[in-house]
Amino acid sequence: MNVTAKVSKPLDEVDTQTDKLLMVVPKRSAKAWMLVFIQDTHKPRHSQRIEIHKLRHGENLILGFSIGGGIDQDPGQNPYTEDKTDKGIYVTRVTEGGPAEVAGLLVGDKIMQVNGWDMTMVTHDQARKRLTKKNEDVVRLLVTRKSLQDVVRQSMLQ
């Protein structure tokens, strides 16, 4: 979210869908006020639970997707969010026909939880280790996803 200051914004111009009044601060003059709003400038995202059954390939368990991001990575390089300060974990690749695709995971999904563990403030390596634990045949994810309209619009641009 971006916090922006608006000076002398008439109340009838406040968009209640995107502007949330944070505070009214008197300025030096008693006739002037500064309205401080929280404006959510990011596209709406919807959360979804996804259960992936790992595919056994010899001694390895295959998930069928790759990740990017983490608190130790440069968020400016993340092509899946407009917020270039977002250090979340994102799905960067989904193998066609693999367990992740079968479960409904999509490129661009942001991973919020893995088997109940919070993934919002982890390094890339911590996320990878949490996803690839050898003793877990099933990975339960909580992901957020851009709205369907945004996904369709993005696919038409490619």
Secondary structure by P-SEA (a helix, b strand, c coil): cbbbbbccccccccccccccccbbbbcccccbbbbbbbcccccbbbbbbbbbbcccccccccccbbbbbccccccccccccccccccccccccccccccccccccccccccccccccccccccaaaaaaaaccccccbbbbbbbbccaaaaaaaaaac
